[in-house]
């Protein structure tokens, strides 16, 4: 299997998994660029996964479905382009011979889902939409801090070698915030250097891994004393529990420049 992030818009990635003939595409916000890339690679679009309803993740679905006949699978509790196979927590789907478990991960949107495969060529694979970013997480447009924290904690509990396929190249800006929260985090500083070097060569910083995100992502580290202390310095009214810390971190990130 080959995994590749096809760029879209200014900072989106449409993740493609393919076997050399058939392709699975995740969150195709636009159709033309993906169709051109698939044609160049000699690939047939077999399946489309949708994680949530935002237009930069669904805008190309209808045209791609009509032009290729691809099967579309998406969240049961979101307004996404139909017809499609709707799925939710506890469901399993198969694409390209790979079994994916569907995870409910609300927070960014109310019905957001993720797709997790336990083994793709020897490693787990996660398509997480806008719930988890490298060194960050999605804004809370529809969900609550408690929902998002629960979703992130669930993803953080996946195996450390799980490949994390986020759908935006937000890594450098997220790392700047993470370093403001934890300036003494050596793993974070080293990863920031690696990511800056990648972006200077116009290469993606993704996929990440769950193990790496546990080390560098403040939104997965609200239980860490250093992260809690930073949140309380930013807002002395921050409760000491992980939800209080997470809530302050998300509000802080919303206004961080």
C-alpha positions in Angstrom: 0.0 0.0 0.0 1.1 3.6 -0.7 0.0 6.5 1.3 0.2 10.0 -0.1 -1.0 13.5 0.8 -2.4 15.3 -2.3 -2.3 19.1 -1.6 -5.5 21.0 -2.0 -6.4 24.7 -1.5 -3.7 26.6 0.5 -3.1 24.1 3.3 -5.4 21.0 3.0 -4.3 17.5 2.3 -6.5 14.9 0.6 -5.0 11.6 1.9 -4.8 8.8 -0.7 -4.1 5.2 0.1 -3.7 3.0 -3.0 -2.6 -0.5 -4.0 -1.2 0.6 -7.4 -4.6 0.2 -9.1 -7.4 1.3 -6.8 -7.4 4.3 -4.5 -9.1 5.4 -1.3 -9.4 9.2 -0.9 -10.1 10.9 2.4 -11.9 14.3 2.7 -11.6 15.5 -1.0 -12.5 19.1 -0.6 -11.9 19.7 -4.3 -12.2 17.4 -7.3 -9.9 18.6 -10.1 -6.6 18.4 -8.4 -7.3 14.9 -7.0 -8.7 13.7 -10.3 -5.6 14.9 -12.2 -3.3 13.3 -9.7 -5.1 10.0 -9.8 -5.0 10.1 -13.6 -1.3 10.8 -13.6 -0.7 7.8 -11.3 -2.9 5.5 -13.3 -5.3 4.9 -10.4 -9.0 4.3 -10.2 -10.9 6.0 -7.3 -12.6 3.2 -5.5 -13.8 4.7 -2.2 -14.1 8.1 -0.5 -14.1 8.6 3.3 -15.6 11.7 4.8 -14.8 12.7 8.4 -17.0 15.7 8.8 -19.2 18.2 7.0 -17.0 21.2 6.3 -16.8 22.3 2.7 -13.0 22.0 2.4 -13.5 18.3 3.2 -16.6 17.6 1.1 -16.6 20.0 -1.8 -15.3 17.6 -4.4 -17.3 14.6 -3.3 -20.3 14.9 -5.6 -18.2 15.4 -8.8 -15.8 12.6 -7.9 -18.6 10.2 -7.2 -20.4 11.1 -10.4 -17.2 10.8 -12.6 -15.8 7.7 -11.0 -18.6 5.8 -9.4 -16.7 5.7 -6.2 -18.4 4.5 -3.1 -18.7 7.2 -0.4 -18.7 6.5 3.3 -19.3 9.3 5.9 -20.6 10.3 9.3 -24.2 9.4 10.1 -24.8 12.5 12.2 -23.5 15.2 9.8 -25.0 16.9 6.7 -22.6 15.6 4.1 -23.2 15.1 0.3 -25.5 12.2 -0.4 -26.0 9.4 -1.4 -23.5 7.7 0.8 -23.0 4.9 3.3 -23.4 6.4 6.7 -21.4 5.1 9.6 -20.9 5.7 13.3 -19.1 4.4 16.4 -18.8 0.6 16.4 -19.1 0.2 12.6 -16.4 -1.3 10.5 -15.8 -0.7 6.8 -13.5 -2.3 4.3 -11.6 -0.4 1.6 -8.9 -1.9 -0.6 -9.0 -5.0 1.5 -8.3 -3.0 4.7 -10.6 -3.0 7.7 -11.2 0.3 9.3 -13.0 0.9 12.6 -15.2 4.0 12.8 -14.6 6.2 15.9 -16.9 9.0 17.0 -14.6 12.0 17.8 -16.9 15.0 18.4 -15.6 18.4 19.3 -14.6 20.2 16.1 -18.0 19.3 14.8 -20.8 17.5 16.5 -20.8 14.4 14.4 -17.1 14.1 13.5 -15.7 10.6 12.9 -12.3 9.1 12.4 -11.2 5.9 10.6 -8.6 3.6 12.2 -7.0 0.6 10.7 -5.1 -1.7 13.0 -2.6 -2.8 10.4 -1.7 -1.4 7.0 1.6 -2.9 5.9 2.6 -3.5 9.5 1.5 -0.2 11.1 -1.8 1.2 12.3 -3.3 4.1 10.3 -5.6 6.9 11.5 -7.5 9.3 9.3 -8.6 11.9 11.9 -9.9 14.9 9.8 -9.7 18.1 11.9 -9.9 16.5 15.4 -6.2 16.0 15.9 -3.5 18.0 14.2 0.3 17.6 14.6 1.0 19.6 17.7 -2.6 20.9 17.8 -6.3 20.2 17.5 -9.3 21.5 15.7 -11.2 24.5 16.9 -14.4 23.8 18.8 -17.0 25.0 16.3 -19.8 22.7 17.5 -18.6 20.6 20.4 -17.6 21.3 24.0 -14.1 21.2 25.5 -15.1 18.0 27.4 -16.1 16.3 24.1 -12.9 17.3 22.4 -10.7 16.3 25.3 -12.4 12.9 25.4 -11.9 12.5 21.7 -8.3 13.4 21.9 -7.7 11.2 24.9 -9.2 8.4 22.9 -6.9 9.0 20.0 -3.9 9.4 22.3 -4.6 5.9 23.6 -4.0 4.3 20.2 -0.7 2.5 19.6 2.3 4.7 19.6 3.3 3.7 16.0 -0.1 4.7 14.6 0.4 7.0 11.6 -1.7 10.1 12.1 -3.1 11.6 8.8 -4.3 15.1 9.6 -5.9 17.1 6.9 -4.1 20.5 7.2 -0.5 21.6 7.1 -0.8 23.6 10.3 2.2 22.1 11.9 4.6 25.1 12.1 2.0 27.4 13.5 0.9 24.7 16.0 4.5 24.2 17.0 5.0 27.9 17.7 2.1 27.7 20.2 3.3 24.4 21.7 6.8 26.0 22.3 5.1 28.9 24.1 3.4 26.4 26.3 6.4 24.1 26.9 9.6 26.0 26.0 11.7 23.4 27.9 10.4 20.4 26.0 13.4 19.0 24.2 11.5 16.6 22.0 9.3 19.5 20.9 12.2 21.8 20.0 13.9 19.1 18.0 10.7 18.2 16.1 10.2 21.9 15.3 13.6 22.0 13.8 12.8 19.0 11.6 9.5 20.4 10.5 11.0 23.8 9.6 13.6 22.0 7.4 10.8 20.0 5.7 8.7 23.1 4.9 11.8 24.9 3.5 11.9 22.1 0.9 8.1 22.3 0.5 7.7 18.8 1.9 4.8 17.8 4.2 5.3 17.5 7.9 2.8 14.6 7.9 1.9 11.9 8.7 2.8 12.2 12.4 2.5 9.4 14.9 0.6 9.0 18.1 3.8 8.4 20.0 5.3 11.7 18.7 2.1 13.6 19.5 2.1 12.4 23.1 5.5 14.0 23.4 4.9 17.3 21.6 1.2 18.1 21.4 0.0 20.3 24.3 -3.6 19.3 23.7 -2.7 15.6 24.5 -0.6 16.7 27.5 -3.1 18.6 29.7 -2.2 16.1 32.5 1.5 17.1 32.4 2.5 19.5 35.3 4.5 21.8 33.0 1.5 22.2 30.7 -0.9 22.8 33.6 1.5 25.4 35.0 1.7 27.2 31.6 -2.1 27.3 31.4 -2.4 28.7 34.9 0.2 31.4 34.2 -1.8 32.4 31.1 -5.1 32.4 33.1 -4.7 32.1 36.9 -8.4 31.1 37.1 -7.6 27.8 35.3 -8.7 24.7 37.3 -5.9 22.3 37.9 -7.7 19.3 36.4 -7.0 18.2 32.7 -10.3 19.6 31.4 -9.7 23.0 33.0 -6.2 23.0 31.5 -7.4 21.9 28.1 -10.1 24.6 28.1 -7.6 27.3 28.8 -5.1 26.0 26.2 -7.8 25.9 23.5 -8.9 29.5 24.3 -5.3 30.6 24.4 -4.5 29.0 21.0 -7.6 30.8 19.5 -5.9 34.2 20.1 -2.3 33.2 19.8 -0.3 35.1 17.3 
